[in-house]
Every structure is written in C-alpha cells, then in structure tokens.
C-alpha cells in the first residue's frame, strides 16, 4: 500500500516538475526575445529590417517554426512594453542560460543593432548594459560585436 502511494506521488511530482521546467524555459525565452526587441527599439526608430532580423534569429536560436516565432515575439513585445526595468529579463536569463547562450544573446543583439547598417549610440549603450547585467566577459562582448560587424555571426 505504501509503495503504491509513494509511486503515485513520485509520478505526479515528476509531471509537475516537468511542467514547471517548461514554464521556466518559456519565461526565459520570452525574456531573451524581449531584450532583442529592446535592441530594435533602442534608437527610437524600429525598422522592418530589425524586426525581420529579430524574428529570423529567434526562429533559428530557439528552433521554432514561423507561427511559434510570431507568437513568442508578440508575447515578448507585450512583456517588454510592460517592463519597468531590464532586471526582469536579465535575472531570468542569468538563472537559466549558460554562459555560451548569454554570449549568443549579446551577439544577436549586435546583429539586430547592425541590421539597418547604422549602429546608433543608444543601441550600443543597451548592448553594453545588457552584457554587463548578464555577466558576459568583456572579451566575449567584443568578439560578439566583431562577429556581428563582419556578418559571420550567423545564428547556430
């Protein structure tokens, strides 16, 4: 009898834990996409090239199809508009993303900043600030910038 009860709770707790992990991953993805959208908005002039770059990189980076990408971008737009600070996003990313993934986010931010061929000072300041908040080493920050500038920073 105790074995049956124990198995019941183990099975249900595992299901709840898996659901919680999926929800946490979704929140982290929304946070990452929100930062990419903030990069597009940083110069107060959102261009189609920037939004297309965001969508393309989100789709490649997270392995989503077009409709999933559109839904995630829409959700991230809402979150970004309602956010009071970047900490809401960077704290989630710091808890769940690897250093390599955080560097990739910075590289994607650089690519979005360069997607309209003009790097504005506000875009650069934002990428620098987020890199600091994500604890990305300065050498990785610069390397990501160079990859984005050269166009070799394609999403893996």
N, C-alpha and C positions, 0 to 999 in steps of 0.2 A: 504494500500500500504506500509506504513512504517513498519507495523507488518511483512509483507512478506519479506521485505528486511532485517529486523532485524533477523528473523528466518533463512534466507539464510546464513547470516554472522555467526550467532551463530553455526549453523550446520557445516559450513566449518572450522571455527576456532577450533571447538572441534576436528574435524578429524585431522587437522594439529597438534594440541596439543597432541593428542594420538600418532600420528606418531613420533613426536619429543620425547615423553616419551619412546617409543620403541627403537628409535635410541640411546637415552642416556643410557638405560638399556643395550643395546648391547655393547656400548663402555665400560661401567663399567665391564661387563662380560669379555670382551677381556682384560681389564686391570688386572683383578683378575687372569685370566689364564696366562697372561704374567708373573706375579710375581711367579706363581707356576713353570713355565718353567725356570725362572731365578734361582729358588732354585735348580732345577735339574742340571743346568749348573754351579752353583757356585763353584764346586770343579774341574772344567775344565775336567771332565770325566763323560759324560752323559751315564748312564747305562740304559738298557732296563727296569729294574725294576722301575727306577724312572719315565720313560716316561709312563709306564703302570699305575703306581700309579697316575700320573697326569691325564691321560685320565679317569681312574675309578672315581677319586674324582670329576672331572669336571662334568662327566655324572650324578653322584649322587647329588652333591651340587646344580647344576642348573636344574636338571630334564630333561636332554636331551637324545635323542636316540644316537646310535653309529655314524650315519652319521653326525648329528648336532655337536656332540662332536668332531669328526675328523675335521670338517670344522672350528669350533671355535679354536681348538688347532693350526691348520695350520695358521689361521689369526693372532692368538696371537704370534706365532713364528716369523712371519714377523714383527709384531709391536715391539716385544722385540729386534730383531736384529737391527731395525732402530732407536730405542730409544736412546736418549743421556743421560737420567737420569731416576731414578725411580719416580721422581715427576710427570712425565706424567701419570703414573699409579695411584700413591697414591692419587693424588689430585682428580681424578675421583671417586675413591673408597670412599674417605672422604666425598665427596658431596652427594653420593647416597646410601651408605651402612649403615646399622645400626651397632651399637657397637657389637652386637652379631655376625653379619655377618663378621665384621672385625676380631673378635676373631677367628671365624671359618676359615678364610683365613690363619691366623697365624698357627692354628692347622694343617691345610692341608700342609702348608709349612714345619712344623716339620715332618709330616708323610712322605713327599717326601724326606726330608733330612735323615730320618732313614730307608727309604725303601730298601737301599742297605746294611743295618746293620752297616754302618760306618758313624758316624757323623764327617764330616770334619770341620775344624775351619772356612773355608770360608762359608760353609752352615750356621753354627751357627751365624756368623757375619751378614750375609744377613738377616736371620730371625729377629735377634735383631734390625737391622737397619730399616727394614720394619715395625716392630711392633712399633717402635718409630715414624715413619712417619705417621702411621695410628692412633696414639694416643691410642694404646692399653695399658691399665694399666699393670704395671709390674706383679702384682699378676695373672692377666689373661694370660699373656705371659708365666709365669712359669707353671700355671695349664695346658695350652695347650701343653706345652712341656712334662709334665708328662703323660698326656693322650696319646700322640703320642708314648712316650717311652714304655708305658705299653701295647700298642696295643689296648687300649679300646677307642681310639679316632676315631671310625668309623664315616663316614660321615652320618649326619642325613638326 
